[in-house]
Amino acid sequence: MIFFATIPVAFLIVAMSSGNGEYGMIASLFPFLIISGLPLLFFIWSLIDLIILQKKEMNRYID
């Protein structure tokens, strides 16, 4: 899954962005959430879409 492949990249970017002293926590969390959160959102979106399409396909055969 792409989500598990992006976690090491997200940690690498968090480690590179943690040198900012003024906004340390925000500068560290924002890249992590973008890089690891977007594939997770796309996965959830596609899973919901797949479930909805399967229900529509099953309802077509029932009617």
C-alpha positions in Angstrom: 0.0 0.0 0.0 1.2 3.5 -0.8 0.4 4.7 2.7 3.0 2.5 4.2 5.5 3.5 1.6 5.1 7.2 2.3 5.7 7.0 6.0 9.5 6.8 5.8 9.5 9.7 3.3 7.3 11.7 5.6 9.7 11.1 8.6 12.6 12.1 6.5 11.0 15.4 5.5 9.9 16.0 9.2 13.5 15.5 10.3 14.7 18.0 7.6 12.1 20.6 8.5 12.6 20.4 12.3 15.6 22.8 12.2 13.3 25.8 12.2 13.4 27.2 15.7 10.5 29.6 15.6 7.7 27.2 14.5 9.1 23.8 15.3 6.0 21.8 15.9 3.9 23.3 13.1 6.8 23.1 10.7 7.3 19.4 11.6 3.7 18.3 11.6 2.5 20.0 8.4 4.8 18.1 5.9 4.1 14.8 7.7 0.3 15.3 7.5 0.5 16.3 3.8 2.8 13.4 2.7 1.3 10.6 4.8 -2.3 11.9 5.1 -3.1 12.4 1.4 -2.5 8.8 0.4 -4.6 7.7 3.4 -7.4 10.0 2.3 -7.3 8.7 -1.2 -7.4 5.1 0.0 -10.4 5.8 2.2 -12.1 7.6 -0.7 -11.5 4.7 -3.1 -12.7 2.2 -0.5 -15.9 4.0 0.0 -16.3 4.4 -3.7 -15.8 0.7 -4.2 -18.4 -0.2 -1.6 -20.9 2.1 -3.2 -20.3 0.8 -6.6 -20.7 -2.8 -5.4 -24.0 -2.0 -3.8 -25.3 -0.4 -7.0 -24.1 -3.4 -8.9 -25.8 -5.8 -6.6 -29.0 -3.7 -6.6 -29.1 -3.9 -10.4 -29.3 -7.7 -10.3 -31.9 -7.7 -7.5 -34.3 -5.3 -9.3 
